């Protein structure tokens, strides 16, 4: 998995590799931050536009996470999520049902990440 993750992130921007640990897996603190912002989007305490301003890497890192660690159902939900297309714009339309379904599924997958790790990092 980690080879795919490295290639995926490096093809977008080399600075994204800073989010990986020595085993080329997402660092646990990165996953915790992804989870924090996922929950914030779900509960409405941050908008996609504000998130793009605060931590634009969230959008790329969550896509990388889904492509690397999540089952196909989450990828399908990601494709249906409309707020991802508006990332980085001033469009703060309310989240759709599809957006919420994706974020809820992403939240569950992020919670399972420590068990998914191949290195046993704590």
C-alpha positions in Angstrom: 0.0 0.0 0.0 2.6 2.5 0.9 4.3 2.4 -2.5 1.0 3.4 -4.1 0.6 6.2 -1.5 4.0 7.6 -2.2 3.5 7.6 -5.9 0.0 9.1 -5.6 1.1 12.0 -3.3 4.4 12.6 -5.1 2.6 12.9 -8.5 0.5 15.7 -7.0 3.1 17.7 -5.0 6.3 16.5 -3.4 5.5 18.5 -0.2 2.7 16.0 0.5 5.3 13.4 1.3 6.0 15.2 4.5 2.7 13.7 5.8 4.2 10.2 5.6 6.2 8.4 8.3 9.4 6.4 7.9 7.4 3.5 6.6 5.7 5.6 3.9 2.4 5.4 5.6 0.3 8.4 6.7 1.5 9.6 10.1 -1.0 9.0 12.9 -1.1 12.8 13.7 -2.0 13.5 10.1 -4.9 11.0 10.2 -6.0 12.5 13.5 -6.1 15.9 11.8 -7.9 14.5 8.8 -10.5 13.0 11.3 -10.8 16.3 13.2 -11.6 18.3 10.0 -13.9 15.6 8.7 -16.0 15.8 11.9 -15.9 19.6 11.8 -17.4 19.5 8.3 -20.0 17.0 9.4 -21.1 19.1 12.4 -21.0 22.4 10.4 -18.3 24.0 12.6 -16.2 24.6 9.4 -17.2 25.1 5.8 -15.4 23.5 2.8 -14.2 27.0 1.8 -12.8 27.7 5.3 -11.2 24.3 5.3 -9.6 25.0 2.0 -8.2 28.2 3.4 -7.1 26.6 6.7 -5.6 23.3 5.4 -6.1 22.8 1.6 -4.0 19.6 1.8 -7.1 17.9 3.5 -8.7 17.5 0.1 -5.7 15.7 -1.5 -4.9 13.7 1.6 -8.4 12.4 2.1 -8.5 11.3 -1.6 -5.2 9.6 -1.1 -6.4 7.9 2.1 -9.6 6.7 0.4 -7.6 5.4 -2.7 -5.1 3.6 -0.5 -7.0 2.4 2.6 -10.8 2.5 2.1 -13.0 0.0 0.5 -14.6 0.6 -2.9 -17.9 1.8 -1.4 -16.2 4.8 0.1 -14.6 5.7 -3.3 -18.1 5.6 -4.8 -19.4 7.9 -2.1 -16.4 10.2 -2.7 -17.3 10.4 -6.4 -20.8 11.4 -5.5 -19.7 14.1 -3.0 -20.3 17.5 -4.6 -18.5 19.7 -2.0 -15.2 18.3 -3.2 -15.6 19.9 -6.6 -16.2 23.3 -4.9 -13.0 23.0 -2.8 -10.9 26.2 -3.0 -13.8 28.3 -4.2 -16.0 30.8 -2.3 -19.0 28.5 -2.8 -20.2 27.6 0.6 -23.4 25.7 -0.4 -24.7 23.5 2.3 -23.5 19.9 2.3 -25.7 17.5 0.4 -26.9 14.1 1.6 -24.2 12.6 -0.6 -21.5 14.8 1.0 -22.7 13.8 4.4 -22.7 10.1 3.5 -19.1 10.4 2.2 -17.9 12.3 5.3 -19.5 9.8 7.6 -17.9 6.8 5.8 -14.6 8.6 5.7 -14.9 9.3 9.5 -15.4 5.6 10.1 -12.4 4.6 8.0 -10.2 7.2 9.6 -11.2 5.8 13.0 -10.0 2.3 11.8 -6.7 3.5 10.5 -4.6 2.4 13.5 -5.8 -1.2 13.0 -5.1 -0.9 9.3 -1.5 0.1 9.8 1.0 -2.5 8.6 3.7 -1.3 11.0 1.9 -1.4 14.3 2.9 2.2 15.1 1.1 3.5 18.3 
